[in-house]
């Protein structure tokens, strides 16, 4: 197979594997066709004010400062004297869009919606705002428009500042919140003199939404433990106090206003969010005003997080909720229908109302969720063959059924029945609950409704994940088939283990057989009206396994060879291979595993003959391995910026390049064209400028003077030239590799904030030693193959027509490469999570919020060490006289085995930290695999190609 075709096929296959995790674990939970459900009794409030402090952590709001003073005195007073409080537990991904959707619409949006943007709805959904009479909202242009566009009618009004105001480098990010508070005050001042507006704001079922972004912005810019973040909390506290006083005055203290303060997500110590760490998932919830319970004092309460003593709130009852529970709470307070797609359970402890009202509200909640269950069940039943359909009742626990039927006397026999939650039984349960309400047995009605809600939510989840096992098996079949095919391809084309030829007659029969299987699978999916993605997951294994089975002659030869191979050696190789894979997997959980691995690498020459062959090379390899082993032990993202280390890294690389320049100029055996010297000097100037820009930018931001325009221009110009300039340099081994290092170090310095700036220097030094070590290792097989590195030229490698065959030591080389790739990620302070980044890294390029540009820059920072390792690997392949395809295939097998391992570790139960981490691991290793395929081509381009801007120069031998 042509290498280009193979890479394209590999990319497509791995993109399917990567996308599959979102179809299996993150699909849209929305169903349509329900009817609105509203509590029939009069609501306690005419209007609701929702304050969402974006990025506010629960612990930071509730904790006391060093002097024992609350961070938010007004809100603390609410907790102790006027309202109810607790912690709202968010779900992953902890981003602004899904957080607000959970708060206002009551359901947890699938991950794909995040990628489709913040400003518009990729799918239509109902919300409290949509059900309200009028909603006025003030805040960020990234949040407000999505609820206005999704509303039916023109009753949701938005007032947004410009996107340019969301500047992390601004003098004071609290101005975003001040803007909101000032515009709300001006709005109500205008309402006093505008009769139309005055009558609207005095209607019932009115929502006022204040989105406060300043805290999130300051958290990204300065981190949550900073003075700026905590000062912003105080500003918000004062602003809320002013708004509450203003509204009470405007409405004449009518006691019909309910207030809720919460947050969409928290934030890590290093100023990011997106995963499932408690600092991201624990957000505050404070409610007060009309219909809300007053503080409840308790003598004892227990929570696993043990925050109560730290917050000095152990005497006031803490009422925790899931984030989606806030939507039905708001709907109940102002008497609007519960959002149609809400999966929230009304937190009755927050309500200060009659037992009758609570029972009616819970009954409404049960009917609303049960409607979704019925539609979801109907949809799944209609799209599944009757003999394959497995109803939800078979998955229920015996205790759940017994409790429901016996405790509430729904059956004369207290035994679990098989057809739980059929249409008839749903009606019976609802009738029983309604009967309890008529009999004023409100506690029993609430208990029955809660049981029904719990069962309906379990059933909803069951049907939502109905196809998970089926899809998982399909993906695993594709994974195993692809990996098997790559192994067979290695054996067939890059070893001398097999001499079999293809049997064309058998191949044709196989083709027809697998084509028939594909048609049957497609027909099976068609009659079940499955989504188009199911066709991809289910049909992908067919051509993959056809390619595997087609090589049955190779499989026979390989099996014959393995049977005659010594059993002890076979087991030893398998154990060594499994141990190597497990070390790589283990490093995702414990970065220190890489340190152990690098120390083992340092001792590799000592247990071989390499120490005796090349003492200087071995010594440099050992020292650099030990030096690199220190980096995985360094603090992870979240450390304080240390620009001095970035400056040191810039000065060190300048010294190295100056030394190399001096050696070039003094060389008597080689003529160095002036243009090559000019390129080297330009790269050195770029390093010096990058070092200056980093110091200048962070100094300017520290003094809150913003990002200087000239620094921004230099940064973007440096980034744009980083992949172009190396192509102007000579293609001799060390000149080209040094040119690549210098070009990539410039943007890397601009994206660095601390010790990670030193990492590429040590990594590159080790890569140079690795190239020399592999040259020495090659002598173990054939001394005539030992090349002279100084004479090698990347551009000549494509002329080599005779590549040697693979041997066992090449598996070790491939493992080294994968290990170095993993080290390149974790060695720079990253952790195995999707929130593994420091937002301060991109401040030399932009400070105005733009998630996609910021994400791209952070990805490029991660990729730069990968490129350095890939270029070194390309040099190793040339040095060891192997085709670039052969080692690449072994690398692909190793990375796919890692990915398959993590696929089985993905889970959707346990804490959100466990769930988010398991998904992050799989996504990261799949992205690594895709990057490795792309980097293979990029490394070849960077090392072998040269652009002649000044005309071709005569080459002189070394």
N, C-alpha and C positions, 0 to 999 in steps of 0.2 A: 504494500500500500504506500502511495506517495506520502511523504512526511507532512506536507501541507494539508492534504486531505485528512490524514490521521489526526492532526492537531485540531482541525475544524470539527471533525466528528467527536473528538474527545471533549472539546469545549461545549458542544451542544449537549452531549450526554451528561456532563457534569453540571451544566446549567439546569437540566431537568432534575437531576438529583438534588440540587440546591433548592429549586423551586418547590419540590415535592414536600418539603418539611412544612411549608406554609399552607399547602392544600390539606395536609394531614392534621396539622395542629393549629393553624390559624386561618380559618375560613370565616366568611361573614356570617354572623348569627341571625341576620335579619330575615324575617318572614313577613308577608303582607296579607291583608284580608281580614284583620281583626276589627272589631267595633270598639269605639271608645267607651271606657268605663269610668264613672265618676261617683263619688260618695253622695248619696241622696240628701244628707243633712247639711244645714248651712255651715259654711266654713268659719273658723275663728278669725281669719284675717281677710282684709280686702285687698291687701297689696303685700308683695314680698320684695325685700332688698337682698340681693345676692352679691356678696363681696368675694371675689376669687383672687387671692394673693398668689400669683404665679410663682412657682418654685419655692414656696414657703415650707420649711421643714417643721414637723410637729415639735421636735425637741428644742429647736431654737426659739420658737414662739413661747413655749410653756416654761422654759428654764428661767432661773433667776441669774442675774449677773453676779460678779464677785462681791458686790456690796449687799446682795440679797434683795435687789430691786428688780421687779418684773421687766422683761423686755418690752412688754406692751401693757402699761398700767391700766388703761381703760378696759381692754379686753379681759385682763385679770379680774377687774372689778365685776365685769359681767359674769364670769365664771363663779365667783364667790357669792354674788348677791342677786343676780337677775336671770340667769339662763342655765342651759345645759351644755355640757362639753364632752368631748371624747376625741378619739383618733379615727380618721377615715383611712381605711386600708385600700390603696390603689392596686391596680393590676399592671403587669408588664404588657406593652412597652410603656414606660413612664415618660411619656411625651405630652406636649400641650394639647394636641388635637384629641387623642383618645381619652385623655383625662377630662377634658371639657365635655366630650360626648357622654362619658359615663356619668358626670355630674348632672347634666342638663337633660339628657335623653334616657339615662338609666340602663344602658347596655355597654358591653365592652367591645369596642370596635376591633376588627381584625387588622393585623399589621400592614396589609397591603394598602389600606387607606392612608396610612402615614406617608407612604412613598408617593401618593397621588397628590399631595399638597395640603396645605392648611386652609387655604382660602375658599375652597369650593367643596361641595359634597360629591364624592365619587358615587355614593348611593343616597337615595332619599330615605330619611328617617324622621320619626315624630320626636317632639321634644316638649318640655314644659313651656318654652317660649312660644312654640307653635300653638299650643292649647290655650294660651293666655288670651285675654281680651286685647291687651296692649303690652308690648315689651319695649323698653328703652334701654339701650346698652351703650357704654362708653369704654374705650380702651384700644387694644392693639388691632391693626388691620390684618393680622395673621389669624385672629380668632373670631371676631365678631361676624364677618361676612358669611361664614359657613352656616351660621344659624339663621341669618336673614334670608339667604338664598333657599334654604330648605323649608322655610315656613310657607304655609298655604295662606295666601292673602298678603296684604301690605300692612300688617300690624306690628312687625318687628322693625324697630328703628335703630340705626347704628350711627355712632359718632366716633370716628377714629382719627388719631394723629397720623402723620406720614411715617412710612417705614424708615426713613432716614433718621428719625428720632431714636430708633432702637440701636444706639451706638454704645458699644462696650467701653469705648475710650472717651466717652463724653465726660464733662466736668462733674456732672451729678445726675446719675440715672434716676434718682428719686423724682426728677422733673416729669417723668412719665406718669407717675401716680398723682403728682400735684396737678398735672394737666387734667386728669380724670376728675378729681375732686372739684377743681375750679369750674369745669364745664357742667358738672351736675348742679352746682350752686347757681350758675348762670341760667341753666335750663329752668329751674324752679322759680328763679327771679322773673324770668320772661313769662312763665305760666301765670303769674299773678296779674299780668296786664293783657293776657291773650285768653279770651273767654273760651275759644274752641279747645285750646291746649289745656286750659284749667279744667274743663269738663271731662276731658279724656283722662287726665291723671287722677281724677276723683272717682273714676269708674271702679268696679270690682274686678278681681282677677287681673291685676296689674303687676308686672314684674319690672324691677329696676336692677340691671346687671352692671356692676362695676368691675371691669377686668384690670387688675393692678400688676403691671409687668415689671416695675422697678426692682422688686426684690429678686426676681429671676435674673435680670440683667446684671445687677450688682453681684449676684452669686457667681455668674459666669465670669465676670471681670475680676472680682476680688476674692472669691470663695466664701462659703457660708459662715466661716468663723471670723470673717473680717469685720472691722469696725464699720465699713460702708454697708454691709449686709444688715447688720444689727441696727444701725442708724436708720436704715430704710424701713425696718419693721416699726420703729418708733414713729416715723413720719406717717406710716399707714395707720397706726393706732390713733394718732392725733386726727388724721383725716376722717377716719370712721366715726370718731367722736363728734366731729363737726357736722358730718352728713346726718348722723342720727338726730342731733339737736335741731338741725335745720328742717328735717322732715317732720319731726314732732311738732315744731312750731307751725310749719306749713299746713299740716292736717289738724291743727288744733288739739293735739294730744288725744286723738280719738281712740287710741289703744287698738287700732286695727292694722298695725304694721308689724310684720314679722321680719326678722333679720337673721341671715345666715352668713357666717364667714368660714371659708375653707380654702383649699388649694388643689390645683390639678395634679401636682406631683411634688416630690421633695428634691433633694440634690445631694450628690456625693460631696465628700470633703474637698475634692479637687474641682468642684464646680461643673460637673456634668450630670446627666440623667438619661434614662432610657432602659436600664436593666432593673433587677429586682432586689437590690440591696435595701435593707430597712430604712436607711437615710433617704431613699427615693420613694418608698412605698408608704411610709407613715406620714400622713398629713393632718393638720389640725381641723377640728370641726367645732364651732361655737355657734349656738342658736339662742335667740332671745326674742322677746316681744310677744305679739298676739299668738295665742295657741301653743306656746312653748313652755315646757315645764320649768319651774324655778329650781335652783340648786338643791340637790339632795345630799344631805350629810350622811356619812356612813362611818362605822367604826373599823371595818376591815374590808378590803377588796384585793384580789390577786390578779396580776397580769404577768405573763412570762417576761416581758421586756424590762420590768423592774424600774420603769421611769418615774413612777409616782413619787417615791421618796426624793428623787433628784429634783423633781419639779415642785415639791412641797404641796402636792395636791391630793395626798392620800385621804384627806377627810371629805373631799367632794366626789360624789359618785361619777365615775368615768364611764361614758356610754360609747363604746366603739361600734362602728358600722363599716360595711363595705361601701366603696365610693358610689356604686350604682344605687345604694339605698337612699341617697340624698334626693334623687329625682322624685320618688313617690312621697317623700317627706314634704317637699316643696308643693307638690300637687295637692296633697291633703290639706296643707295650711291655707291655701287660697281657693280650694274647691274646684280645681280644673281637672279634666280627665287625666288619668295616669298615662304617661307616654306609651304608645302602643307596643313598642319593642322593649320596654323596660323589663329588666330581670331583677330589679331592686325589691327588697322586702321592707315594707314600712316599719321604721324603728319607733314602736309605740312609746318607748320610754321618753322620747323627746316631746311627746304631745301632752299638753295640759288641757284635757277635754273630758267629756263624760265617757263612761264605759260604753254607752250606746254608740257614740261617735267612733270610738276606737274599733268596736266590733264591725260597724258598717264599713269603715275604711279598710280594715283587714279583709273583709269579704270582697270588697271591690278589687283589692290587690290580688286576691286569689283568683277571681274570675278573669282578670286581665292577663295574668300569667298562664292560666289554664287555656285561654284562647290561643296563645302562641303554641302551647304543647299540642293542641288538637290539630292545628294547621300543619305543624311540623310533622306530626305522625301521619297525617293524610298525604302530605307531599311524598314522604319516604315510602309509604305503602303503594302509592300510585306508580312510583318509579322503580319498584322492586318486584321481581317475579314472586307470585303468591307462595310457591313452595320454598322460596329462599328467605322470605320475610320472617324476621324474629321479633315479635312484639316486646315492648319494654317490660312487661310484667315478669318475664322470666329472669330478669336481672335483679329483681327486688329482694331485699333481705326479709326473712321470715318475720323478724321482730317488727319491722315497719308495718307490714300488713296486719299483723295481729293487733298492734296498737291502734291502728286506724279503725279496724272493724269491731274489735271487742270493746275498747274504751268508749266508743261513741255509739255502741249498740246498732251498728249498721247491718249486722247479720245475726241470725238466731244461733248460728254455730260459730264459736270463737276459733276459727281456723283460717289460715290464709287461703284465699281463693285465687285461681289461676288467672282470671281475666280482670286484673285490677286496672282501674282507670279506663274502662270501656266507656262508651258514650252514656250508657244507662247508669253506670255506677258514678260517673262524674255528676250527673243530674241528681242522683240520690244523696251524694255527699253535700252538694250545694243546698239541696232542700233541707237536709238536716241542719246545716249551719244557719240557714234562714229561719228554721224553726226555733233554734236556740235563741236567736235574736228576738223573735216574737215573744218567747217565753222569758225574756230578760236574763237568760243565762249567758251573759256576755263573755265571761271567762271561757266557758266551754266552746262558744262560737269562735273566739279568737284562737284557741288551741286547735280546733279542727281545721280552721283556715290555714294556720301555720303548717300543719301536717300536710295539707293538700298542696300548699305552695312548695314545700320541700320535695314532695313526690313529683310535682309538675316540673320543677327545675331539674331534678334528676332525669326525668324523662326527656326534657328538652335537650339536656346535655347528651343523653344516650343517642337520640336521633341525630343530633348535630355531629356526633363523632361515629355515626353508624358504619361508615365505610373505612374507618381508620385501619383496621386489621387487614382488610382487602388491599388497600393502597400500600400499606407497609410491606406486605408480602411481595407485591409487584415491584416495588422499588428495590427490595433486597435481592430479588431475582435478577434485576437489571445490574445491580452492583456486582454481585458474584459473577455473573456472566461476563461483564466488561473486564473485571480483574483477571478472570480465567483466560479471556482472549488475549490480553496483553502479555500474560505469562507465556502462552503458546507462541505468540509472535516473537518474543525474545528467544525462545528455544529454537524456533524454526529458522530465523533469519540472522541471529547473532551468535550462535554457538555451532559446534560441530557434533552435537549430540544426536542429531537425526538426519537421515538421508532420504526420507520418504518423499514420494511424489503424489500429486493429487490424482484421485480417481474421478474422471469427469462424469462417468455414468452415475456413480454414487452421489456426486455433488448435485446433479440435476434432480435426482429423486429427493434428496434432502431439501432442495429449494422448493419443490412442489409441496412437500410435507409441511414445511414451516409456513409456506404461504397459506396453506389450508388452515393451519392453526391460527394464523393472523386473522383470516376471514371469520372464523368461528368466534374469536374474541371480540372482533369489531361488531359482529351481529349481536352477540350477547350484550354488549354495551349499548347498542342501538335500541334494542327492544326495551331497555330499562331507562332510556332517555338520559343517559349519564352526561355530565359536563364534558366539554371537549378535552380538558386536561386529563381526564381519566383515560382517554384513548392513548394519549402519549405515554402515561405511566404503565399501562397494561400492554401496549404494543411494542414498547421499546425493548423488552427482553427477547422478543421474537427474533429480530435480525441479529441481536447480540449473540444469542445462543445458537443461532444458525451458523454464525462465523466460528463459534467454538466447536460445534459438532462437525463442521466441515473439515476441521483439522484432526479427525479421528486417527489418521495415520500417525501424526505427530504425538498424539496422546498415547497410542500403543507403544511407540518407540520410547517415549519418556517413561512409561510405566515399566517397560522391560529393563531400562537402565536403572531405575530405582530399585527394582527387585534384586539386581546383582550388586548394588551398592551396599557397603557394610552397614548393617543396621545401627550400630553404635554411632557412626558418623552421621547417618541420616537424622537420628534423634538429636544429636548434638547440634546440627545445623538448624533444625526446627526450633529447638529450645532457644538457641542464640537469636534466631529471627524473631520469635515471639517476645523474648526479653527486650530486644531493641524496640519493637513496636510499643510495648507496654511502657518503656521509659519515655518515649515520645508522648504517649497518651497521658502519663502521670505528670509530665511537665505542665500540662494545662491546668492541673489542680495545684501543683506545688512548683513554683519557679525554681526553687533551690535544687530540683532534680537536674536541671541543666548544669548547675555548678558541679554536681557529682559526675555528670557525663563528661564535662570538659576536663576535670581532674583525671578521669580515666583516659581521655584522649591524650593528655600530657604524658601519661605513662606508656602509651602505645609503642613508641620507638624503643623503649627499654625492654619490651618483651619480644622484640623482633631483632633482626640483624641491622636495622637502620642506624642504631646508635654507633656501631663500629664503622659504618660506611661514611657517615657525614655528621661529625660531631657538632660543628657550628650550626648547621641547619637544624639538627635535632634540638640543640639547646635553645635556639630562637623559637622553635615550635612549642617546646615545653613551657618556656617563660610566657609566651603570648597566650597559650591555653589557660595558664593559671591566672594571668591578668584579666582575660575575658571572663573567667569563671567568677570574678568579683561582681560583675554587673547584675546577674540575676538575684544577687543578695541585696542590691541597692533598694531604696524605698520605691514603691510603686507610684503610679500617677497620683498626684495629690501633694507631692512635696512642694515646699515653697520655691519659687523661682530663684535660681542662682546664676545670674547673668555673667558673673566672674568666670564660671566654668566654661561658659560658651566662648568667652573671650580667650581663655586659655586654649581651647580647642582650635580657635582660629589662628592663634599665634603658632601653635605646634604645627599645624598643616602648612603654614607659611614657611617655617624653618625647614620642614621636610622638602617642600618644593624648591626652596632656595638651594638646599644641598644638592638636589638632583640637577638643578640648573647649572650649578658650579661644575658638577661632574661632566655634564654635557659639553660645556664650554672648554674644559680641559682635556677632553678626550682627543687623542691623537689618531685613533684608528677610524674615526667616523666624522664625516662632514655633516654638520647640522645646518639645514637651511634657515635663513632668517625668519621665514614665515612660521616655522615650527617654534622658534624662540618667541616670536610675537604672540602666538597662541598661548604658550605657557605663561608669559608675562601677563596676558589678559586674564587668564584664570587666576593668577596670584592676586591681581588687582580686584577681581570679583570676590575673592575670599576676604581681602582686607575691607572692601566696601560692606560686605555682609556682616562682618564683625562690628563695624561701626554702626550700621543701621540697627542691629539688635540692641546695642547699648543706647543709642539715641532714642529709639522708639519706646523702650521700656522706661527710660528716664522721663520722656514726655508724658507717657500715660501715668506714671507715678505722680507727676505734678499736675495731672488732670488737664493737660493741654491738648489732648487728642492725638491722633496719628498724623505726623507731618506728611504732606503730599509728596515731597521729594523722596522720602523714605519708601512710601508706597510705590512710587514709579520704579525706583531701583529694585525693590523686591520682586515686582511682577516681571520686570525685564530680566532679572537674574533667573527667575524660574523658567521663563520662556526659552532662554538660551541654554539651559542646563543639559538638554538632550541633543542639542545641535552642535555645540562647540566641540565635544569629543570627536565628532566625525571629521573635523578639520585636522586632527593630529595624526602623526604617523601610526601605522598599524603594527609596528614592532611591539612585542609583548608588553614590556614594562612601560614604555612610553604611552601606549594606548590605555593600559590599566590605570596608570597614574593620572592621565587626562580625565578618565571617567571619574575617578575619585575626586579630583579637584572640582570638576563641574557639578557633581552631585552634592559635594560638601557645602557649596555656597547656599543653595536653597535649604539644605538641612540645618545649617546654622541659623538661618532666618526663622525656621520652624522649631527651634530648640529653646528651652527655658532653663536647662540645668545640666546635670551630668550626662544626659543622653547625647550631648554634642560630642563627647569624647568617644562614644561607643563606635562610630564608623571608623575612627582612626585605628583603634585596637583591632576591630574586626578585619579591616583591610590588611593590617600587618600580619594577622594570622592567615588570611587568604593567600598572601604572597608566600608565606612559609609553607602553606599547604601545597601550593604548586610545586615548590622545590622538593617537598617530602614525597609527593607522588612520583616525581621524576626518579628519586632514589628507590622508591618501592618497586618501580618497574624493572629494576635490575634483578629482582628475585626470579623473574621469568625469562628474561633474555637481555644480556648485557648490550647486545647490538641495538636494542631499542632505546637506549639511554640517549635522549636528545640534548643538544646544547641550547639552553633556553635563550641565551643572548642572540642566537641566530634565528630564532623562530619569529615568524611574521604571521599575524592572524589572517591577512589577506591571501596567503598561500595555502591555507588549510583546505580550501575548497578544491584544490588540485590533487589532493591525495586520493588515489584510487584504490589502494590496498589497505583496508583497515584490518586490524587483528580481531580475532574472535574474543568473546567475553570469557572471563574466568571468575572464580569465586571471589577474588579480591575486589572485583568491580562492584559486587554487592556492597562491600564495605565502603567503597568510594561513594556510592549512591546514598548509603545511610548517612555518611558524613555530611553530604549536601543537605539532606532533609533536616538533619540535626542542626546544622548551621542556619537554615531558613527559620526553624522554630526559635533558635537562639536570637536571631535577628529581630524577632517580634518581641519576645519577653525580656530580652536584655536591655531594652530601652525604657523599661519601667511600665510597659503595658501589662495588663492583666487579661485573663481569658474571658472578656465580657464585651458586649457591644458598646458599653459606655467607657471603654478604655481609651480615653483621650483627655488632654488638658486644653481647654478652650484658649488659654493664654498663648498657645503655640502659634496661632494664626494672626496675632495682633500686628505683625509687620506688614501684612497684606490687606487686612480689612478689620474694622471693628464694628461696622453696622451689621445687624443680624441678617444673615443669609444662610440658611441651613445647608443648602446644596453646595455652595461654593466652599463653605467652611468644611463640610464633610469631605469634599474632594481634596482640599489641601491636607487635611489630616490623614487621608488615605495615602497621599503621595509621600508624606513623611514616613509612614510605615513601609512603603514600597522601596524607598531608597536603599536601606540595608539589604533588602531582597535582591535588588539589581546588582549590588556589589558582590554578593555571594554568587549570583547567577553568572556574572562575567568571569569570576574566578573558576567556577565550575566549567565554563566553556574553555578556559585555558587548560584546566586539568584534562579535559577530553582530548585537546590537541596534543598536550604533552605525552599522554599515554597512548596516543595514536588509536583512538576509538572514534567511531562515527558519533556525531552528536545525538543520533537517534537511539543508540543502544543504551547508554547510561540513563537517558531521559526516560526510557520505558521502565527501567528498574525503579527509578524515582517515582514514577506514576503508580506502580504497584504498591510501594511502601505508603504513599500518601492516601491511596484508595483504601488500603487496609485500616489506616487510622480513621478515615471518614466512616467506614462501615462500623468500626468499633463505637464511634460517637453516635452513630445513628441509633444503635441499640440502647445507648445511655440516655437518649432524649425521653423526657417524661412530662406528664401534665398533671402530676399530683405532688403533694407536699407544699412547702412554702414557695412563695413567688420567687425567692432568691434561688431555690433549687431548680425550679422550672426555667427561669430565665437563664441561669448558668448553663443548664444542659443544652438548651437551644443555642446559646451563644457559642458553646464549644463546637457544635456541629456546623454552624454557619461559618465560624472561623476556619475550621479545617477544610471545609469545602472551598472557601474563598482562597485559602492557601493553594489548594490543588489547581484551581483555575488560574491563579496568578503564576504558578510554576509553569504551566503550559504557555501562557502569554510571555512570561519572562524568558523562556527558552528562545523565542523568536526575537525579543528585544535585545537579549544578550548577544545573539549572533549579529544583529544589526549594529550594535554599539562597538563590537570588537572587530568586525571584518570589513565594514564599509568605510570609505573615505571620500569626502567631498573636496574637490580641487577648485578653490575659488580663484587662485592665481595662476592656473595652468599647471600641467603636470611637471613635476621636478624630477630630475634624474636621481635615481636611487643609488646609494653606495652601500656596499656590504659592511657589516659590522666589523 
